[in-house]
Amino acid sequence: MKGKTCIVTGATSGIGRSTAIALARAGAELGLVCRDAGRAGETVRAIRDETGSTAVEVFLGDLAAQDAIRRVATEITARYPRIDLLVNNAGVVNLQRVETADGIEQTFAVNHLAYFLLTMLLLDRLRASAPARIVNVGSDAHKFVSGINFDDVGFAKGYKAMRVYGHSKLANLLFTTELARRLEGSGVTVNCVHPGAVATGLGKNNGRVAGLLIRVLAPFFRTPDGGAATTLHVATSPELDGVSGRYFASCREAKPSAAARDGAAARRLWDLSTRLTGLDVPGRAGVA
Ligand SMILES: NC(=O)c1ccc[n+]([C@@H]2O[C@H](COP(=O)([O-])OP(=O)(O)OC[C@H]3O[C@@H](n4cnc5c(N)ncnc54)[C@H](OP(=O)(O)O)[C@@H]3O)[C@@H](O)[C@H]2O)c1
């Protein structure tokens, strides 16, 4: 990965942090998208201490806020003449329904729309840097739902945390499928990964009981390094040159659910995501 520029979201914790450290160790230059300056600074220090790399920059922005994503994308494209790898990794699970300042249910906003919008805004740079790769960190939790809830993607009715989380992860797979189709022949590939059940901070924002549960379950789960292994495999393996639109788990290709292989749903979700992020407005940068 020497000489390659990699953008990683959600690098302050868990799988994203392990991914960033491993990429730095492999010689990559890193741009980390983080929402908290303190945690970002601590991550940059950890990368320097563990790998000796100082080629790390932080782009501060809350991925729940589309304005922040636009600003961060502008800063990234101004900073890096090429982007070889984008890892969309930042994610949340919310026991209670929360709406973002944009009026969108937060799980859908962070876990899907942020992947979509950041990718679209960086796409011209990725295309110009081909061969380049995009890795979307999804989850086998996509199997919790049988399709996209097009009439109510924000679950204003019937909010159930794991269903809403699984729904956002199904969106990761459908986005991957449709983007791969649109990128055919461009030299930019996009794949989706399931990291396994990993002991991370996911869900820790849901209070003391959730935090306790995470600690109790941790010994039965993969370590964050183990969780990052599939992301790193898909991001860096020469044997996956040109491979696109696929799903991987435990560093092997895996079969997603039937709902995740629904091409019509993937196109419908694309159109909806375009509208919800304002990318349907002519002249907006990055539209594939
Ligand atoms: N853990 C598992 O078992 C598991 C299984 C399957 C898939 N996944 C997927 O793996 C990915 C990483 O999750 P993880 O398990 O490593 O969780 P984690 O330890 O909680 O890390 C999540 C990362 O996302 C960042 N993030 C969350 N909301 C954000 C926002 N609004 N703006 C910017 N950054 C934000 C967090 O930043 P802060 O430090 O600021 O909170 C943190 O860096 C997620 O996409 C998740 O769905 C995890």
The ligand as an SDF file (V2000), in Angstrom:
LIG
                    3D

 48 52  0  0  0  0  0  0  0  0999 V2000
  -19.0590   -4.9120   15.7420 N   0  0  0  0  0  0  0  0  0  0  0  0
  -19.6770   -5.8350   15.0320 C   0  0  0  0  0  0  0  0  0  0  0  0
  -19.9270   -6.9500   15.4970 O   0  0  0  0  0  0  0  0  0  0  0  0
  -20.0650   -5.5350   13.6120 C   0  0  0  0  0  0  0  0  0  0  0  0
  -20.6500   -6.5880   12.8650 C   0  0  0  0  0  0  0  0  0  0  0  0
  -21.0160   -6.3380   11.5540 C   0  0  0  0  0  0  0  0  0  0  0  0
  -20.7980   -5.0900   11.0010 C   0  0  0  0  0  0  0  0  0  0  0  0
  -20.2400   -4.0780   11.7520 N   0  0  0  0  0  0  0  0  0  0  0  0
  -20.0370   -2.7860   11.1030 C   0  0  0  0  0  0  0  0  0  0  0  0
  -18.7090   -2.3460   11.3110 O   0  0  0  0  0  0  0  0  0  0  0  0
  -18.6500   -0.9290   11.1890 C   0  0  0  0  0  0  0  0  0  0  0  0
  -17.7830   -0.3640   12.3050 C   0  0  0  0  0  0  0  0  0  0  0  0
  -18.4300   -0.6040   13.5420 O   0  0  0  0  0  0  0  0  0  0  0  0
  -17.6560   -1.0250   14.8720 P   0  0  0  0  0  0  0  0  0  0  0  0
  -18.2450   -2.3250   15.2990 O   0  0  0  0  0  0  0  0  0  0  0  0
  -16.1900   -0.9100   14.7220 O   0  0  0  0  0  0  0  0  0  0  0  0
  -18.2500    0.0790   15.8820 O   0  0  0  0  0  0  0  0  0  0  0  0
  -17.5670    1.2030   16.7940 P   0  0  0  0  0  0  0  0  0  0  0  0
  -16.4330    0.6470   17.5820 O   0  0  0  0  0  0  0  0  0  0  0  0
  -18.7140    1.8170   17.5420 O   0  0  0  0  0  0  0  0  0  0  0  0
  -17.0060    2.2330   15.7300 O   0  0  0  0  0  0  0  0  0  0  0  0
  -17.8870    3.0300   14.9870 C   0  0  0  0  0  0  0  0  0  0  0  0
  -17.1170    4.1660   14.3790 C   0  0  0  0  0  0  0  0  0  0  0  0
  -18.0410    4.9790   13.6280 O   0  0  0  0  0  0  0  0  0  0  0  0
  -17.9210    6.3200   14.0630 C   0  0  0  0  0  0  0  0  0  0  0  0
  -19.1890    7.0470   13.9260 N   0  0  0  0  0  0  0  0  0  0  0  0
  -20.4030    6.7030   14.3840 C   0  0  0  0  0  0  0  0  0  0  0  0
  -21.2970    7.6710   14.1020 N   0  0  0  0  0  0  0  0  0  0  0  0
  -20.6220    8.6420   13.4510 C   0  0  0  0  0  0  0  0  0  0  0  0
  -20.9890    9.8950   12.9150 C   0  0  0  0  0  0  0  0  0  0  0  0
  -22.2470   10.3660   13.0120 N   0  0  0  0  0  0  0  0  0  0  0  0
  -20.0430   10.6570   12.3100 N   0  0  0  0  0  0  0  0  0  0  0  0
  -18.7670   10.2100   12.2210 C   0  0  0  0  0  0  0  0  0  0  0  0
  -18.3560    9.0270   12.7170 N   0  0  0  0  0  0  0  0  0  0  0  0
  -19.2790    8.2620   13.3250 C   0  0  0  0  0  0  0  0  0  0  0  0
  -17.5220    6.2240   15.5330 C   0  0  0  0  0  0  0  0  0  0  0  0
  -16.9700    7.4580   15.9520 O   0  0  0  0  0  0  0  0  0  0  0  0
  -16.9280    7.8960   17.5280 P   0  0  0  0  0  0  0  0  0  0  0  0
  -15.6560    7.3370   18.0780 O   0  0  0  0  0  0  0  0  0  0  0  0
  -16.9410    9.3700   17.4360 O   0  0  0  0  0  0  0  0  0  0  0  0
  -18.1490    7.2980   18.1750 O   0  0  0  0  0  0  0  0  0  0  0  0
  -16.4900    5.0900   15.4450 C   0  0  0  0  0  0  0  0  0  0  0  0
  -15.2580    5.5700   14.9790 O   0  0  0  0  0  0  0  0  0  0  0  0
  -20.0990   -0.4460   11.2020 C   0  0  0  0  0  0  0  0  0  0  0  0
  -20.4790   -0.1050    9.8880 O   0  0  0  0  0  0  0  0  0  0  0  0
  -20.8820   -1.6610   11.6850 C   0  0  0  0  0  0  0  0  0  0  0  0
  -22.1820   -1.6770   11.1660 O   0  0  0  0  0  0  0  0  0  0  0  0
  -19.8720   -4.2830   13.0430 C   0  0  0  0  0  0  0  0  0  0  0  0
  1  2  1  0
  2  3  2  0
  2  4  1  0
  4  5  1  0
  4 48  2  0
  5  6  2  0
  6  7  1  0
  7  8  2  0
  8  9  1  0
  8 48  1  0
  9 10  1  0
  9 46  1  0
 10 11  1  0
 11 12  1  0
 11 44  1  0
 12 13  1  0
 13 14  1  0
 14 15  2  0
 14 16  1  0
 14 17  1  0
 17 18  1  0
 18 19  2  0
 18 20  1  0
 18 21  1  0
 21 22  1  0
 22 23  1  0
 23 24  1  0
 23 42  1  0
 24 25  1  0
 25 26  1  0
 25 36  1  0
 26 27  1  0
 26 35  1  0
 27 28  2  0
 28 29  1  0
 29 30  1  0
 29 35  2  0
 30 31  1  0
 30 32  2  0
 32 33  1  0
 33 34  2  0
 34 35  1  0
 36 37  1  0
 36 42  1  0
 37 38  1  0
 38 39  2  0
 38 40  1  0
 38 41  1  0
 42 43  1  0
 44 45  1  0
 44 46  1  0
 46 47  1  0
M  CHG  2   8   1  16  -1
M  END
$$$$
